[in-house]
Amino acid sequence: MNREQRHMDRIRKKRKRHIILFIIFIAVLIATVCIGLISYISTNVYQNEDEFREYADDELKKTSQFSVRGKTKIDYEYGRPISYVIDYGVCDNESIAVFRDQKIKEIKEKYQQDKNAEEESRAKRYEDQRNYRPLEHALILRSSVYESDKGVISLSIYESENSERKKDMEQDASMIYTYQFSAKTGKILIPQQIFSEKYKEICSEFFMKYFRKNYKKDELKDGWQDYVTAGENNFNKYALTDTGVTFFFDEGTVLDESRGVISAGIPEADMGTGLRNKILERYIDPTKPMVALTYDDGPGGGAETRILECLRKNGDVATFFYLGSRVAGNSANLKTAYDLGCQIGTHTWNHPVLTKLKPEQIQKQFDDTNAAIKAVTGEDPTAFRPSYGETNDTINKMSAMPVIMWTVDTLDWKSRDGKKIFEEVKKMKNLDGKIILMHSIYDSTADATELIVPWLKENGYQLVTVSEMIKYKTGEDPQKGQVYRTF
Ligand code: ZN
């Protein structure tokens, strides 16, 4: 081998080494890119809004059991780290739609707060903030509205909370919220207005059998029966459907937590007498305290309009004793009071001292006033309060209605001061069974009403009409000619 050949050989070996090194370099480069790419893909469960929508749609499909009506209106809100998908469902009733939107807003805000706090505390655990990456969170809400032929509009909102875990989205928790409304008034209904007293017993019997039949023994949670008894806290979440009633069972009650909220329907035939044929628009709990607010000397103008608006807003009623002579010109308020479910009574035609009148004059006071009221409402007045509270046996006997006096005189006609009137009411420590006297023609009485009504509700009182009070407190219907003062 000459020098030339040795030289060429060295160069070849050198090249070979370079090629090997280059191949190793390329291999390492490819591996790095691959690892990077894989880890980039796997750190995010969805990459963009389209992928989130795909995920959300799949999840929504799983929630069909929580919808009692098929029409949907879906709102996607993609963001990092929190995304939302909300199926509002279709709701034709405007006031219920407003109520639902408010509830959804509250749920969303609470979720946002919780998740932001969660991420904040996660971030704190990273010494080097560059290593911290928030997890994806997704809130899935499905609301549905259904109007049944019973006059009930059922609203349900199903909530599913999901977070990223091990490169996948998993459900953290699920919840259900249900509300029932009167289709006629839009007011919230409680179970007693929709169901008869025995409904929980009927449900309990049905669902004990239902769960045993439809689930394996090891699927049912220990103590599941506690959530299917006729107890106070059971069967309170439900929605009426076209075939019966769907009840919802909270996560971790009947089945394991991982199964989330579950729903199960009871056919109308099995519900039997548990479901009322017609809902009770007003429900009075006989075991709870009740007060009757009464207003004399109307129908009036602006002050009475305010009083009626206050009652309407609170879903309450009162009793109005009207003067026949004032009906013309104020019939709109009389009609409103009647439509609100208030009791309409007669207070004489023009406020005389009846005890000073002849029998035929007294009779005319009754007849003319009753006729004027009936011309507006289509019904005879159902109670009588003598003007000045002046009455006697003769007048009582002539009254075709029960004679209603009062327990608490607010002296509103004298003080003309809303706060003082309110104080007069509060003076009486226990107002259960009491009849409160006011006059619907003073602005100060409207001021007082706006204080008294919420205060009574806060203190556990039910506002009832005088007739309801008599019925619940005496156990019998009001008797004509009989004087009632307190209970
Ligand atoms: Zn009067």
Residues whose N, C-alpha, C, O or C-beta is under 5 A from the ligand:
A	BS01	ZN	D296 D297 S387 Y388
